[in-house]
């Protein structure tokens, strides 16, 4: 055997390792293409609006980190400087590990292609806490497997590709010079004194070189100035925050959020007094005010995005857009609504604290972070100080989504779930269970109305509905009344709108109705078929509707203001003349000038701040874009064109972020 052929023979296993790692890159990239194709409506300008060089550079960086992390044990098996690894059983073990790890990567990447439609971002480790109390995950997964059967086939094809293309050292590596070693020569090659020493030295050098390269790849850079890359780094390779999800991969998002600190306090302001003058979440009581003891009823309607409501979309389709909510359209004409209204998160667990405790979602869902153990309250707790009876209603299994724990934490005295519904002989119990999530909306809203009539006034209640949720089913009795149309969720929206009509028909008969302030919103948005609602800020458009049957609290009509979920609590307390200080990150919409209203949300590492008829996108260090709100498709970036206004918005947003982070970390969520 010549020296050159001996070297190539000794490199047989490292070369096989390189080929197989390259295969992993190919599979990750194919998963990315599938992810984009499945969600292409969310990224209409991804390929045309971004540099191909940036796309491939970013994808390479995040794939490298994920592949090196997930294949670290495989690399050890293939590169450890021991000739034991040349044995066939060892190589088969290494192949099995490679197939297992990278098949799991395929599965989570393709699964996220579906889950992204509901969250707007790559999945992180908080998903395990989010669904820890759910007992119906098997059914949910089964439905999605059937619905997205083509993704199942793609997944099988990619796993077969991994299996078939994987190279064993004994199979050669397409290099003519690398020929299989005759079995009679194996012992001589790897154990003879000269050859064995040469083998160990060569493999020791390769192993030693691989370690720093792996660290560099995992971190995303070689210099000490480079911090390990995080999810937010993906934004530097794309024009819009939502598009960062295409650059990322799900294994990276999961790995990077394991045990990580959720909230890091920035040092934008050294002087706390200066920061408080710009923004403070502490609300002081109105002077010389007399508390108004009205009942408060808050509807949190699952996935009931602003897009579906015709009355809130007068400009959509040249004013000919009827929407899917005829009853809510009628209600809007008797209510206070807002020209711009937003949710503060994209999940149900984001909506709960935003709506009921005025705490937005920054970085990760608040209730899934250690800060959820802080001392904080909410609307129920504040109204309890005035003698209110408070109750939370959710038609799912008691404890589902952690809502029961959150309700208790924030001051709700009573909780009514599926168990209580089933125990009430006036209703049909589990005959009205949807088979997946909860009691159908119509019967549970009737239960809600009936139970409120048993509460002592004044009362404050909140209802979280469930029907307009995946898998987008409605009761069999309404299949012909609300047939399939448009996108799959539309029939559910029509059914829930009907359930609301039936609720108000019954509520108007009750003695407490006229003395009640109703608030109606959605927990988040959902599936969309209009371009405006598919862009970075459109995906956060929730209705916020205040309805006072007595007409005493405010004038009905559309207000030229910006509203958000975290404004609901201070607005309700403001309307009732609450006379004690409290903490709420939003503002009182009825006592704040329209040009001082604002909204904020967090989208794939980017803070989005809406004010002064502008949308500012900020990554916690730098502004990425500024758009006019009337630029409905976000096509004209005005960054640095209005320096004074941009600086003002940055200063305000920095104060909001620092107040949030410092109060979370220092347990200061009360006045």
Protein Blocks (a to p, Z undefined) as FASTA:
>chain_A
ZZklmmmmmmmmmmmmmmmmmmmmmmmmmmmmmmmmmmmmmmmmlmmmpcfklmmmmmmm
mmmmmmmmmmmmmmmmmmoccfklmpmklmmmmmmmmmmmmmmmmmmmmmmmmmmmmnop
acdfklmmmmmmpcklmmmmmmmmmmmmmmmmmmmmmmmmmmmmpccfklogoiaklccd
dfklmmmmmmgmklmmmmmmmmmmmmmmmmmmmmmmmnopabfklccddfklmmmmpfbf
klmmmmpcfklmmmmmgopafbdcdffblblklmmmmoccbdcddehiacdddddddddd
ehiafklmmklmmmggghpagbjalklmmmmmmpccdfbacdfbfbfklmmmmmmnopac
ehiafklpmklmpccddfklmmmmnopacddddfbdehihhlmmmmmmnopabdcdfklm
mmpmkbgkjmlpghlmmccfklmmmmmmmmmmmpccddddddddfklpcehiadfklmmm
mgcehjfklmmmmmmmmmmmmmmmmmmmpmklmmcccddddfbdcddfbfklmmmklmmc
ccdddddfkommbccddddddddfklmmmmmmmmnopabdcddfbdcfklccfklgccdd
deehiacddeehiacddehlacfbdcdfklmnopaccehklmmlmmmmmmmmmmmmmmmm
mmmmnopabZZ
